[in-house]
């Protein structure tokens, strides 16, 4: 059976004259774009332009909400009530929907950003609150989750459409969470290594951790970053390696229920 996988990247993270990432180049590599909603990064002009570019490239559009933390790029922990989290996600998804519609496109998925995502990957109740906020706005939205974490437990419990994500340039702990960025080896900078790892994980249908553990997982989409010295090279290497291995690249359709029932 020919395997298929989506390639996604976080983008629209520039702010005014400050440029972040290589969005135009990445849009020629990926199949889905997670676009910042203006609170952890981005602004209304950047958001609008990124939406237009995604539509022009035929790329699937996703909202990428995070904590209201421009200075810390959404990577600092914040303590919010579940009611506030739901409102925070609704607010950002609404902005993304408006910009997408004005650009001739539509938001089809949602992915949490940075520390909000990290915290939700270990806290099912928090993840459920965030995702419920999105589903209140669009019951048909596909929620992109960090595979085999509390994020996945939350979408399985909610019964919504979801897609499981793995990371091309991040190392994994044995509980399927990402190794903390402050630790050595947490971020992978070698394009060839990143490509090889992704082929292995897609073919295995599993996350392969730093210790060698194999964790069965929904490998529906691979995250490619655009904000590092070798990020674009990694993205191109991963795509090329997957194509060489006979893996089909296409926008995910989403799944429902537990992974064993997919």
C-alpha positions in Angstrom: 0.0 0.0 0.0 1.3 3.5 -0.9 1.7 5.6 2.1 0.6 9.3 2.1 1.5 12.1 4.4 0.9 15.9 4.7 3.7 18.4 5.2 2.9 21.4 7.3 4.7 24.5 8.5 4.1 27.4 10.9 4.1 30.7 9.1 2.8 34.3 9.0 5.0 35.0 12.0 6.6 38.3 10.8 5.6 41.5 12.4 5.6 44.9 10.6 9.1 45.3 9.1 10.5 42.4 11.2 10.7 39.3 9.0 10.5 35.8 10.5 11.0 32.6 8.5 11.0 31.9 4.7 7.3 31.6 4.0 7.3 32.1 0.2 9.9 29.3 -0.2 8.2 27.0 2.2 4.9 27.3 0.5 6.5 25.6 -2.5 7.4 22.6 -0.3 4.5 22.1 2.1 0.8 21.0 1.7 -0.6 22.7 4.8 0.1 26.1 6.4 -0.4 27.0 10.1 -0.9 30.7 10.1 -0.2 32.8 13.2 -3.2 34.7 14.4 -1.5 37.9 15.7 -1.1 37.2 19.5 2.2 35.2 19.7 3.4 36.5 16.3 2.2 38.1 13.1 -0.1 41.0 12.5 -3.2 41.7 10.4 -1.2 42.7 7.3 1.1 39.7 7.5 -1.8 37.4 8.2 -3.7 38.7 5.1 -0.7 38.4 2.8 0.1 34.9 4.0 -3.5 33.8 3.5 -3.4 35.1 -0.1 -0.1 33.3 -0.8 -1.5 30.1 0.6 -4.6 30.3 -1.6 -2.4 31.1 -4.6 -0.3 28.0 -3.9 -3.3 25.7 -3.3 -2.0 25.1 0.3 -4.4 23.9 3.0 -5.0 26.8 5.5 -4.9 26.4 9.3 -5.2 28.7 12.2 -2.3 28.7 14.6 -3.4 30.2 17.9 -1.0 30.7 20.8 -0.6 32.6 24.1 -0.7 36.5 23.9 3.1 36.8 24.2 4.7 38.7 21.3 7.9 39.3 23.1 8.4 35.7 24.1 7.0 34.3 20.8 4.4 32.3 22.7 7.0 30.1 24.3 6.5 31.3 27.9 4.1 29.5 30.1 0.8 31.3 31.1 -1.8 30.1 33.5 -5.3 30.8 32.2 -8.7 29.3 33.2 -10.3 26.9 30.9 -13.0 29.4 30.1 -10.4 32.0 29.2 -8.5 29.4 27.0 -11.7 28.6 25.1 -12.3 32.3 24.5 -8.6 32.8 23.5 -8.8 30.1 20.8 -12.2 31.3 19.6 -10.9 34.9 19.2 -7.9 33.8 17.2 -9.7 31.3 15.0 -12.3 34.0 14.2 -9.6 36.3 13.0 -8.1 33.6 10.8 -11.4 32.7 9.3 -12.1 36.4 8.4 -8.7 36.8 6.7 -9.0 33.5 4.9 -12.4 34.3 3.6 -11.3 37.7 2.4 -8.5 36.0 0.5 -10.7 33.5 -1.2 -9.8 30.6 1.0 -11.1 28.8 4.1 -9.6 27.7 7.4 -9.7 23.9 7.4 -7.6 23.0 10.4 -6.3 24.3 13.7 -2.9 23.7 15.5 -1.9 25.1 18.9 1.4 27.0 19.0 4.4 26.9 21.3 4.0 26.7 25.0 0.2 26.4 24.7 0.8 23.3 22.6 3.5 21.9 25.0 1.3 22.4 28.0 -1.7 20.8 26.2 0.4 17.8 25.2 0.7 16.9 28.9 -2.7 18.2 30.2 -5.8 16.6 28.5 -8.3 18.9 30.3 -6.4 22.0 29.0 -6.2 20.5 25.5 -9.9 19.7 25.6 -10.7 23.3 26.6 -8.7 24.7 23.7 -10.2 22.4 21.2 -13.7 22.9 22.4 -13.3 26.6 21.9 -12.4 25.9 18.2 -15.2 23.4 17.7 -17.7 26.0 19.1 -16.8 28.2 16.2 -16.5 25.5 13.5 -17.7 21.9 14.4 -16.1 20.5 11.2 -12.6 21.9 11.7 -9.8 19.4 11.7 -7.6 19.6 14.9 -4.0 18.9 14.4 -2.5 17.2 17.5 0.9 16.1 18.7 0.5 12.3 18.1 0.4 10.0 21.1 0.0 12.8 23.7 -2.8 14.2 25.8 -3.7 16.3 22.8 -4.7 13.1 21.0 -6.6 11.9 24.0 -8.6 15.1 24.0 -9.7 14.9 20.4 -10.5 11.2 20.7 -12.7 12.1 23.7 -14.4 15.0 21.9 -15.1 12.9 18.8 -14.0 15.6 16.4 -12.0 15.3 13.2 -8.2 15.3 13.8 -4.8 14.7 12.3 -1.7 13.3 14.0 1.5 15.3 13.7 5.2 14.4 14.1 8.1 16.8 13.9 11.0 16.6 11.4 13.5 18.7 13.3 12.7 17.8 17.0 13.9 14.9 19.2 11.3 12.9 21.1 11.1 11.7 24.7 9.8 8.2 25.5 6.3 9.6 26.4 6.0 11.1 22.8 6.5 14.7 24.0 9.3 16.8 22.5 12.7 17.1 24.1 13.0 20.5 25.7 14.6 23.0 23.4 17.2 23.9 26.1 18.7 20.4 26.0 21.4 19.2 23.7 20.1 17.5 20.6 16.6 18.7 21.0 16.6 20.5 17.7 17.9 18.7 14.6 19.9 20.8 12.2 21.1 18.2 9.7 18.8 18.1 6.7 19.9 14.6 5.6 19.3 13.2 9.1 15.9 14.8 9.3 14.9 13.3 5.9 16.0 9.8 6.9 14.2 10.0 10.3 10.9 11.0 8.6 11.0 8.2 6.1 11.6 5.7 8.9 8.7 7.1 11.0 6.3 7.3 8.1 7.1 3.8 7.0 6.9 2.5 10.6 3.7 4.4 11.4 5.4 5.2 14.7 7.4 7.8 16.6 11.0 6.7 17.1 12.4 8.2 20.3 16.0 9.2 21.1 16.3 6.1 23.3 15.2 3.8 20.4 11.6 3.3 21.7 8.9 2.8 19.1 5.6 4.4 19.8 2.7 3.5 17.5 1.2 6.8 16.3 -1.0 8.5 13.8 1.5 9.9 11.3 -0.8 12.1 9.2 1.3 15.2 8.9 5.0 16.3 9.4 5.9 19.7 10.8 8.6 21.6 9.0 9.9 24.8 10.5 11.0 27.8 8.5 12.8 29.8 11.3 16.3 28.3 11.5 19.6 28.4 9.6 18.9 25.0 7.9 15.1 25.0 8.2 14.4 25.4 4.5 17.1 22.8 3.6 15.5 20.4 6.1 12.1 21.0 4.6 13.4 20.3 1.1 15.4 17.3 2.3 12.3 15.7 4.0 10.1 16.2 0.9 12.8 14.7 -1.4 13.5 11.8 0.9 9.7 10.9 1.2 9.2 11.2 -2.6 12.2 9.0 -3.2 10.8 6.4 -0.8 7.5 6.4 -2.7 5.5 8.3 -0.1 2.6 10.4 -1.6 2.4 14.0 -0.4 -1.1 15.4 0.0 -3.2 17.5 2.4 -4.6 15.4 5.2 -8.3 14.5 5.3 -8.6 14.1 9.0 -9.7 11.0 11.0 -12.2 10.4 13.9 -12.1 8.2 16.9 -9.2 6.3 18.4 -6.2 5.5 16.2 -7.0 1.8 16.3 -10.3 2.5 14.7 -8.9 4.8 11.9 
